[in-house]
């Protein structure tokens, strides 16, 4: 039996035997060495059987064959499904023109209101609100606030300002109208492209400048508007109108810029009924919806 025991196991059993002899000499245990050898042999045999019966790893080729079979079966199912279903084609592929987006559809995207109801001012606001409201046509007819114009030495109108600074053709890619794209390589060292363009726009296109910037040296305010600012907004709208050229409009309201005036107009002024602008409708949630480019109708 011991002929099948490994060298390591023989050494281990020898160590056990010596330890047991020492313990027996001290009368601490009895002589049952044979049972220990038998137990060790059984344990060794079990280890050999476990290694022999261990499953062989699956070869890559066998795995690929199985995957290939599964893919073929699934491909057949998909082909059958496609044959049973009609082909879907977009309007463009069918050669049809897309239907124009309606004001109600844009309203759903902008405000989340799915009722489809857009009310004009007369049907939305009470008579008392309509009586005190200012009516505008969506256009601002003024220029830069006179005090700001004098301090910054600006021209008296948009055409004169543009031509006095070199003229050219305006575009959003070329806001200065120079015919050349402004990049970091063309601006003075240490100055960003945005600041460089803004510094040039101040005298050439004040509306574009004041849309995002206050008068140089004046802090821009954020947060809720004060009552004085609201009253100033209403006064300027009553005198010059409003609805576009928000950069120029904002020069009458220190510490505010054009986009702030535009947001305030749409989010607070129109929904509150302080100003009536036929380019806007009110949805069922009380939000202002721009319909100026659509056929007006509720």
HELIX and SHEET records of a PDB file:
HELIX    1   1 UNK A    2  UNK A    4  5                                   3    
HELIX    2   2 UNK A    7  UNK A   25  1                                  19    
HELIX    3   3 UNK A   33  UNK A   52  1                                  20    
HELIX    4   4 UNK A   60  UNK A   84  1                                  25    
HELIX    5   5 UNK A   91  UNK A   94  1                                   4    
HELIX    6   6 UNK A  103  UNK A  111  1                                   9    
HELIX    7   7 UNK A  121  UNK A  124  1                                   4    
HELIX    8   8 UNK A  127  UNK A  132  1                                   6    
HELIX    9   9 UNK A  146  UNK A  152  1                                   7    
HELIX   10  10 UNK A  158  UNK A  164  1                                   7    
HELIX   11  11 UNK A  193  UNK A  204  1                                  12    
HELIX   12  12 UNK A  206  UNK A  212  1                                   7    
HELIX   13  13 UNK A  227  UNK A  240  1                                  14    
HELIX   14  14 UNK A  246  UNK A  250  1                                   5    
HELIX   15  15 UNK A  258  UNK A  264  1                                   7    
HELIX   16  16 UNK A  265  UNK A  269  3                                   5    
HELIX   17  17 UNK A  270  UNK A  272  1                                   3    
SHEET    1   A 3 UNK A 118  UNK A 119  0                                        
SHEET    2   A 3 UNK A 280  UNK A 283 -1                                        
SHEET    3   A 3 UNK A 288  UNK A 290 -1                                        
SHEET    1   B 2 UNK A 134  UNK A 136  0                                        
SHEET    2   B 2 UNK A 275  UNK A 277  1                                        
END                                                                             
